[in-house]
């Protein structure tokens, strides 16, 4: 019974529906002591992005979530998509399956995407011994989808440990493949409607009180909320229908070579059918393309809290000036470090267990580097600090 309650930790969390709630400590609950953190990221993602491989980078990051959730057998676990990586919180009952999935997804990234993905499994107990915590909140973006928000510094600590070579999961031997059922990236890039797609990361400076950073988060969210749809890059009616060639080729490679011809045919047929139904204003059984596109917009994770604020928003020039000035003031006061990256378009990578249900999930990032480039801007002052 205790194990069942532990496994249902995330589904039992109270939800909040206004994003401002990410700054409210009362919305967060600590992960159980026997849970684990699966952390993964791409080595030299900046180099891959500079080579124009934005879609592959996002696909690799989302593949970590897809592989783990499929291996565990349910989708009700706390996770966060980071653009070039991901974090998934796991109960002890999921550890064996998740270990195999993380091993296999590293091989997939190397052989199919030509990316070096590293992964680690870190016990929550070790995070607490280090004086940090992993606290989780549940932000409901639509009646059918909730995303986890992470606070406490433990997720960032786990990532740092992974990058230092600790807690690593070894890649699987040749021939292994993760189950990436539902992972897709078919949508064309989504153009800015208001000025620029801006990816923002703001993290608290270590050793500071939480109050000023919480106030900063509230101010930034309020500034962005003055934009249409609070800065959401996807219009309310959903993204424009279309099939990205690069997305098609990337999705085809989520299955083994023997099944790729069939996978390609399935994707093309589904895309053509969706487009035709939408143009004709028709439905097919329970599938309504209009409702599906609206759900894509509602279910997208364009903003999150992952030991810091992360947003990819569509914003006009004047509002961006105000937002950047607020971040700069907080940085000068020692409240935060921040990174910001502008681009013309957003990218979407999706996990769609079935188009007939409304719980499909859509991860938003900037189309020209997004969070990875924002993070690289964030790191510069931190690395320069010791020499000052």
C-alpha positions in Angstrom: 0.0 0.0 0.0 2.8 2.4 0.9 4.5 1.7 -2.4 1.3 2.3 -4.3 0.9 5.6 -2.6 4.5 6.5 -3.4 4.0 5.6 -7.1 0.9 7.9 -7.2 2.8 10.9 -5.8 2.3 13.1 -8.8 -1.3 12.3 -9.5 -2.2 13.0 -5.9 -0.7 16.5 -5.9 -3.1 19.4 -5.8 -3.1 21.4 -9.1 -2.8 25.1 -9.7 -4.0 26.6 -13.0 -2.5 30.2 -12.9 1.1 30.1 -13.9 1.9 32.7 -11.2 1.6 29.8 -8.8 5.1 28.6 -9.7 6.4 31.4 -7.3 4.2 30.1 -4.4 6.2 27.6 -2.2 2.9 26.3 -0.8 2.2 24.6 -4.2 5.3 22.3 -3.9 5.7 19.0 -2.1 8.9 17.1 -1.5 9.6 14.0 -3.5 9.6 10.8 -1.3 13.0 10.0 0.0 13.2 6.7 -1.9 12.7 8.2 -5.3 15.3 8.9 -8.0 16.1 11.6 -10.5 16.8 10.6 -14.1 18.8 13.4 -15.7 20.0 13.6 -19.3 21.5 16.1 -21.7 23.4 16.4 -24.9 27.2 16.9 -24.7 28.1 20.1 -26.7 24.5 20.9 -27.6 25.7 24.4 -28.5 27.9 23.0 -31.2 25.0 20.9 -32.6 22.8 24.0 -32.6 25.4 26.1 -34.3 25.5 23.4 -37.0 21.8 24.0 -37.5 20.6 20.8 -35.9 17.9 22.3 -33.7 15.3 19.7 -34.5 17.6 16.8 -33.7 18.6 18.4 -30.4 15.0 18.8 -29.3 14.1 15.3 -30.5 16.9 13.8 -28.4 15.8 15.7 -25.3 12.1 14.6 -25.7 13.2 11.1 -26.5 14.4 10.7 -22.9 10.9 11.4 -21.6 9.3 9.2 -24.1 11.6 6.3 -23.6 11.3 6.4 -19.8 7.5 6.8 -19.7 7.0 4.1 -22.2 9.3 1.7 -20.3 7.6 2.4 -17.0 4.2 1.9 -18.6 2.4 5.1 -17.5 2.6 8.8 -18.1 1.8 10.1 -14.6 5.4 10.9 -13.5 6.9 14.3 -12.9 9.2 15.3 -15.7 10.5 18.5 -17.4 11.8 19.1 -20.9 14.9 21.2 -21.1 15.4 21.6 -24.9 18.7 19.7 -25.0 17.8 17.3 -22.2 15.2 16.3 -19.7 14.6 15.3 -16.1 12.2 12.6 -14.9 11.5 11.8 -11.3 11.0 8.0 -10.6 9.6 5.9 -7.8 11.8 2.8 -6.8 9.4 0.5 -8.7 10.4 2.1 -12.0 14.1 2.1 -11.5 15.0 -1.1 -13.4 12.8 -0.2 -16.4 14.1 3.4 -16.5 17.7 2.3 -16.3 17.2 0.1 -19.4 15.4 3.0 -21.2 18.2 5.5 -20.4 20.8 3.1 -21.6 18.9 2.5 -24.9 18.1 6.1 -25.6 21.8 7.1 -25.4 22.5 4.5 -28.2 19.5 5.8 -30.2 20.8 9.4 -29.9 24.3 8.4 -31.1 23.3 6.1 -33.9 20.2 7.8 -35.3 20.8 11.5 -34.4 24.6 11.6 -34.3 24.4 13.2 -30.8 26.3 12.3 -27.6 23.6 12.0 -25.0 24.6 11.3 -21.4 22.3 10.1 -18.6 22.4 9.6 -14.9 20.2 8.3 -12.0 20.6 10.2 -8.8 18.9 9.1 -5.5 16.8 11.8 -3.8 18.5 10.7 -0.5 21.9 11.8 -1.8 20.4 15.1 -2.9 19.1 15.7 0.6 22.5 14.7 2.1 24.0 17.5 0.0 21.6 20.0 1.7 19.2 20.4 -1.2 15.8 19.1 -2.1 13.5 18.2 -5.0 10.1 19.7 -4.5 7.4 19.2 -7.1 4.2 21.2 -8.0 1.6 20.3 -10.5 0.6 23.0 -13.0 -2.6 22.1 -15.0 -2.5 23.6 -18.5 -5.7 22.0 -19.7 -8.3 19.6 -18.2 -6.3 16.6 -19.6 -2.6 17.6 -19.1 -0.6 18.7 -16.2 3.2 19.5 -16.1 5.5 19.2 -13.2 7.4 22.2 -11.8 10.6 21.5 -9.8 12.1 23.6 -7.0 14.6 23.0 -4.2 17.9 23.0 -6.2 18.1 19.2 -6.3 17.4 18.8 -10.0 20.2 21.3 -10.9 22.5 19.5 -8.5 21.8 16.1 -10.1 22.6 17.6 -13.5 25.9 19.0 -12.2 26.8 15.6 -10.8 26.1 14.0 -14.1 28.3 16.5 -16.0 31.0 15.7 -13.5 30.8 12.0 -14.4 29.0 10.7 -11.4 25.9 8.5 -11.2 26.1 7.8 -14.9 24.1 5.2 -16.7 26.2 3.4 -19.4 24.8 3.3 -22.9 23.2 0.0 -24.1 25.1 -2.4 -26.3 24.7 -2.2 -30.1 21.2 -3.4 -31.3 19.2 -2.0 -28.3 16.5 0.5 -29.1 14.2 2.4 -26.7 10.4 2.4 -27.1 9.7 5.8 -28.5 6.0 5.2 -29.4 4.1 8.5 -29.6 7.2 10.7 -30.0 6.8 13.0 -33.0 8.0 16.3 -34.4 5.8 16.8 -37.5 4.8 20.5 -37.1 6.6 23.2 -39.1 8.4 25.9 -37.1 5.9 28.4 -35.7 6.7 32.0 -36.7 6.5 34.9 -34.3 3.3 36.9 -34.6 4.4 39.8 -32.4 8.1 40.5 -32.9 10.4 37.7 -31.6 10.3 34.3 -30.1 12.5 34.7 -26.9 13.8 31.8 -24.8 14.5 33.0 -21.2 16.2 31.2 -18.3 16.5 32.9 -14.9 18.0 31.1 -11.9 18.5 32.3 -8.3 21.9 33.2 -7.2 23.2 30.6 -4.6 22.9 31.4 -1.0 20.3 34.2 -1.4 16.9 34.4 0.3 14.0 33.1 -1.8 11.8 36.2 -1.5 13.5 38.5 -4.0 13.7 35.8 -6.6 10.1 34.8 -6.1 9.2 38.5 -6.6 11.3 38.6 -9.8 9.4 35.5 -11.1 6.1 37.2 -10.4 7.2 40.4 -12.2 8.5 38.6 -15.3 5.4 36.4 -15.5 3.2 39.5 -15.2 5.1 41.4 -17.9 4.8 38.4 -20.3 1.2 38.0 -19.4 0.4 41.4 -21.0 1.1 39.8 -24.4 -1.6 38.0 -26.4 -2.2 34.6 -24.8 0.4 35.5 -22.1 3.1 35.2 -24.7 2.2 31.7 -25.9 3.9 31.1 -29.3 1.1 28.9 -30.5 -2.2 30.7 -31.5 -5.4 29.6 -29.8 -6.6 27.8 -32.9 -3.4 25.7 -32.9 -0.4 25.6 -35.3 -0.8 25.8 -39.0 -1.1 22.3 -40.5 2.0 21.1 -42.3 4.6 18.4 -42.3 8.2 19.3 -41.8 10.6 17.3 -44.0 13.2 17.3 -41.3 10.6 16.3 -38.7 9.4 13.5 -40.9 12.9 12.1 -41.4 13.7 12.4 -37.7 10.5 10.7 -36.6 11.0 7.8 -39.1 14.3 7.0 -37.3 12.5 6.5 -34.0 11.8 2.9 -35.1 14.3 0.2 -36.2 15.3 -0.1 -39.8 13.0 -3.0 -40.7 9.9 -0.8 -39.8 11.0 2.5 -41.3 9.2 2.1 -44.7 6.0 1.3 -42.9 6.6 4.2 -40.4 7.1 6.7 -43.2 3.9 5.6 -45.0 1.9 5.8 -41.7 3.1 9.3 -41.0 2.4 10.5 -44.6 -1.1 9.0 -44.6 -1.9 10.5 -41.1 -0.7 13.9 -42.2 -2.6 13.9 -45.5 -5.8 12.6 -43.8 -5.6 15.3 -41.1 -5.0 18.0 -43.7 -7.9 16.8 -45.8 -10.3 16.6 -42.9 -9.3 20.1 -41.7 -9.8 21.6 -45.2 -13.2 20.0 -45.6 -14.3 20.7 -42.0 -15.0 17.0 -41.4 -14.3 14.6 -38.6 -13.4 10.9 -38.7 -15.0 9.0 -35.9 -13.8 10.6 -32.6 -11.0 12.5 -34.3 -11.8 16.1 -35.0 -8.8 18.0 -36.4 -10.0 21.4 -35.2 -10.3 20.2 -31.6 -6.9 18.4 -32.0 -5.2 21.6 -33.1 -6.8 23.6 -30.2 -5.6 20.9 -27.8 -2.1 21.2 -29.2 -2.2 24.9 -28.2 -3.7 24.2 -24.8 -1.4 21.4 -23.9 1.9 23.0 -24.8 4.6 23.7 -22.2 5.9 27.1 -23.3 6.8 28.1 -19.7 7.9 26.1 -16.7 9.8 26.2 -13.4 12.8 23.9 -13.1 15.0 25.2 -10.3 14.5 28.5 -12.1 12.1 30.1 -14.5 12.2 29.0 -18.2 10.0 30.5 -20.9 9.8 30.5 -24.7 7.4 33.3 -25.5 6.2 35.4 -28.4 6.7 39.0 -27.4 6.8 42.5 -28.9 9.9 44.7 -28.8 8.6 47.2 -26.2 7.5 44.5 -23.8 10.8 42.7 -24.3 12.8 45.8 -23.4 10.8 46.0 -20.1 11.3 42.4 -19.3 15.0 42.4 -20.0 15.4 45.5 -17.9 13.7 43.8 -15.0 16.0 40.8 -15.4 19.1 43.0 -15.6 18.2 44.9 -12.5 17.7 41.6 -10.6 21.1 40.4 -11.9 22.8 43.6 -10.8 21.3 43.2 -7.3 22.6 39.6 -7.0 19.1 38.1 -7.1 19.5 36.0 -10.3 21.6 35.0 -13.2 19.7 35.0 -16.5 20.2 34.1 -20.2 18.0 35.2 -23.1 18.0 34.2 -26.7 16.0 35.7 -29.6 14.8 34.0 -32.7 12.1 34.2 -35.3 10.4 30.9 -34.8 9.5 28.3 -32.2 9.8 24.5 -32.5 7.4 21.9 -31.2 8.2 18.3 -30.3 5.4 16.1 -29.2 4.4 13.0 -27.3 1.1 11.7 -28.6 0.1 8.3 -27.2 -3.0 8.4 -29.5 -4.6 11.2 -31.4 -8.0 9.9 -30.2 -7.3 11.0 -26.6 -6.8 14.6 -25.5 -3.8 14.0 -23.2 -1.1 14.5 -25.9 1.8 16.7 -24.7 3.8 19.3 -26.7 7.2 20.7 -25.8 8.0 24.2 -27.0 11.5 25.6 -27.6 13.1 28.3 -29.8 13.8 27.2 -33.3 17.3 28.7 -33.4 18.9 27.4 -30.2 16.2 28.3 -27.6 16.9 27.1 -24.1 20.3 25.7 -24.9 21.6 29.0 -26.2 19.9 30.9 -23.4 21.8 28.6 -21.0 25.1 29.2 -22.7 24.6 33.0 -22.2 23.7 32.2 -18.6 26.9 30.3 -18.0 29.3 33.1 -19.2 29.3 35.3 -16.1 29.3 32.3 -13.8 32.5 31.0 -15.4 34.1 34.5 -15.5 33.4 35.1 -11.8 36.5 33.4 -10.2 38.9 35.5 -12.3 37.3 38.8 -11.2 
